Amino acid sequence: MSKQDLASALMDAAVDAIIVINDKGIIQQFSESARALFGYAPEEVIGHNVSMLMPYPDARHHDRYIENYKNSGVGKIIGIGRDVKGQRKDGQTFPMHLSVGESEFADQHLFVGICHDLSNYKNALDKLAAAEERYREIVQAQKQFILRLDSDFRITFANASFTRALGTENTDIIGAPITVFFNEPGHRIRQRLASLFSDENTSEEIAVKVTMNGKDGSQTLVDWSFRRTSTQGSDEAELQGFGIDVSEQERALEQAHYLRTHDPLTGLLNKQTLVEDCKVWFRSASPGALLYIDIEH
């Protein structure tokens, strides 16, 4: 087998498309994988300028790229490789990675291009980006508060519901310690959450009910649930928190308790509650006095 036959056999066996051009940009060889990728038979392209495989404006400037390289010796793709677009016979464009090498053969200066189709890779990236965008939209649309905290209990992520509840911007929250928004002493919350960073509590959840202080002075009672999670691409653990605004529920419970223990007309304690409170008071050692007023007379 001659070297020419061996080279042709290797070209046709290659998975990626291989195209050989001369220093004028004219196609000299066109592999079987190139036929499958671009849709041209070898006889349709050999002897023609390689720019026929490129979309505008790359096709227009390709010959100039070759001349610049011949004059300066500096190539933007040769020996490096680059992601570019190719154009099939039917006019459809597609992403590909182009690696170019050069060689001397039979007194000819040749360039060998290896084209790897990136269509599946780009489609996977697009689907991943779309999935991430859908996930982001779902998270941001949740009425539930969603947070991420680093090991210093600083906020690394907060969804829109949380920022709206505090009446502030996301930029004012990211990087801030979560405890600055608590109405309760922050060290107590930190002590409870710190246990989640130990190796023994990788699956434990801690529930915390705290009052959050808004920028406008408003207060929101939030029932939080925190658990440990890992950050993608990093060994550093974070805490993920899911919070529910229970302010209205708490007010409803307080109102129900008030109606259960007070007379609706006078607002005074009803008989049952008064008796129960007096029993507690009588059992205590502290002295006191009881004043009785007949409100009907």
N, C-alpha and C positions, 0 to 999 in steps of 0.2 A: 504494500500500500504506500503510495506516494504521500509526501507531506501535505500536498494540496488536498488529496482525498481524505486524509486524516483530519485536516482542519475543517473541511466541509462536514464530515461526520460529527465532529464535536459541536459545530455550530447548530446543526439540525437536532442534536440531542439535548441542547441546552434548554432549560425551562424558561429562562428569560429571553426576550427578543434580542438578537444581535444584529447590528447593522454596521457595515464597513463603508466608509466614504473616503474619497481622496481629498487633496487639499483645495479642490475647487467646490467641494460640497456635493459631488456626484456620487450616487450610491453604486458601490462595487459588488457588495454581497448582501443578501437578505435572507435570514434564517427562517426555518419553518415556524418557530415561535413568533417571529415578527409577522409572518403571514397571518397567524391566528390573532395576533394582537391588533394589527392595523387593518386587516381585511384585504390587503393587496397580495396578488401573486407576485413572486420574484420578478417575472418578466415585465410586470407593469411598472416597477419602480427602478430596476437596475438601469443605469444610464441617465436617470433623472435626478434633479436636485433634491436633497433630503428635506428641503423646506416644505415639500408637498405633504410631509407627515406632521407638520406643525400648524397650529392655528395662528391667526393674526394677533399681535404684531410680531411674534417670534419669527414667523416665516419670512417676513419682510427684511428683518435685520440679521438673519443667520449668516449670510455670506460676509457681511461686514465683521461679524464676530470672528470668523476664520481669518480674515485679512489682518485684523488687529492682533490676533494671536501670532500669526506668522511674522508680523513686523516687530512686535514687542516681546514675544515669548511668554507673555502673561495671559493665562487662561482663567476664565471664571468657573468653568466646569471641569476642564481636563485635569485628571488626577484627584479630583475632589468629589464630584457628584452633586446633583441638585434635584430638587423636586420641581418638575415642569409639567406642562400639558402637552399631550399628543393629540393628533387628529386622525380618526379612522377614515376609511374610504367613503363611508356614508356621511361624513361631515361631523360626526359626533366627536366631541372632545372628551378626554379622560385624564386623570392625574397619573403621573408616573415618575419614578426616580430614574434619572439618567446619569450613568457613569461613563466617562469618556477616557479612553487611553489612546496613545499614539504609537505607531510602529513604522519601520522602514521595510518595504518588501519590493524586490525587483525594481529598485531605483524609484519607487513611489513612496511619497509621504502619505500614510494612511491614518485615519482616525477610526477607532473601534468603539461604537456606542452600545452599551448594555442597558436595555429598557425594562424596568420592573413595574408592572401594573399595580398601581396603588388604589384602584377603584374600591375593592373590598375593604381595605384599611380605612380609606376616607369615609366610606359609608358607615363603617363601625364607629368611627369618631363622631360622625354627624348624629348617629342614633344615640350615642352616649351623651353628647351635648344636649340633644333634645330631651333625653330622659332626665338629665340633671336639671334642665330648665323646668320640666314638669314637676319634678320633686321640689325645686325651689319655690315654684308658684303654690304648690300644695302647702308647704311649710308656712309661707308668708300669709296664706289665706286662712290659716287656722285661727280660731278664736282663742284656742288654748295658747298659753305663753310657752315659748320654747327657748331654752338657753344652753350655751356651752360655757364651761368654766375651766380655766387651766389650774395647775397645782397651786397657784397663788390666789385662787378664787377670783381671778379677773375674767371679765366677760370676753369671750372670743367670738361669740355669735349670739344674736338676739333677733327674733322674728318681729314682724310689724306690729302684732298685737301687744307685745311687751313694750315697745317704744311708744305706742299710742297711749297705753295705760299710764306711763310715766310722763307723758306730754313733752317728750324730748326727741332729739334726732339720734339716729343710729350711730353717727360719728361721735356723739357725746357719751355713748354707752360703751362702745368697744374699747377694751383696755382698762375700764374702770373696775374697781373691786365691787363685787355684788353687794357687800355689806353696807356701802354708802347709801344704798337705796332702802335699807331696812330701818324700820322704826324701833326695832328691838336691838339690844346690845349685840354687836356683830361678832364678838369673840365666842359667844355661846353657839351661834350657828356654825362658825368655822370649826369649832371643836367637834360638833356632830358630823359635819361633812368630811372632816379630815380622815376619819376612819375608812372612808371609801377608797382612799389611795393606798391602803395596805393590801398586800397580796392575798390576804385571807378573805377579803370582802369584794372579790371581783364581780359577784352576781347579786350582791345585796342592794336593796333600795332603802333610802331613808326619806321619810315623809316629814316635811317641815311646814308649819303654818305661820306665816309672818305678815305683818302689815308693811306694804311698800309705800314709800313717800314719793309723790309726784312732784314735778318741777313747779307746778302751780299751787303747791300746798295740799293737794288732795291726797287721800290715803286709800289704798286698795288692799283688802285682805286676800291673800293668795295662798292656796293650798298647793305646796310644791312636793314633787317626788323626784329625787335625784338618784342617779345610778352612774357607775363608772363605765366609760367607753374609751376606745382607742382612737387616736387621730390617724387618718389615712396617711401612709407614707412616713409615719413617725412612731417611735417607741414610747413617746410621752403620752400618758393617760390624761383624759379630761373627764369632767363630770357633765352629764347631760341632764337638764332639768325640764320637767313638764309642769306647768302651773295652771291652776284654774282660779279665776276670780270668783271668790265665794262671798263677796261683800254683801250682795243682795240676799243671799241665803242666810247670812249671819244676822242681817237686819230683820229678816222675816222670823227667824228663830227668837230674836230678842223681843219682837212685837208679840209673838205667840206666847212667850213667857210672861210678858207684861199683862196681857189679857187674861192669862190663867191665874195670876197672883193678885190682880188689882180689881177694884170695883170700877166698872166702866163709866159710872155717872160721876163719882167724886174723885176718882184717881187715887184713892187711898187703898191700902192693903185690904184684901177681902178677909173674911173671918178665918178661913182655914189657914191662909198664909200667916196672918197675925198670930194665931195660936202656935203655929210651928216655929215662928221666929221667937216668940216669947219663951218657948220651951228651951230653945238654944241659949237664949239670954239668961234664963234662970239657972241653967247648968253651969254657966260661967261664974268665975270667982269675983269678977269685977262688979263694984256697986253701980246702981243705976236707979232711975226713977221712971214711973209710968204715969203719963198724963192722959186722963180720960175726958173727952169732950162730947157732950150730947149735941150733935149737929142739927137735930130736929128742933131743939129749944134753945 
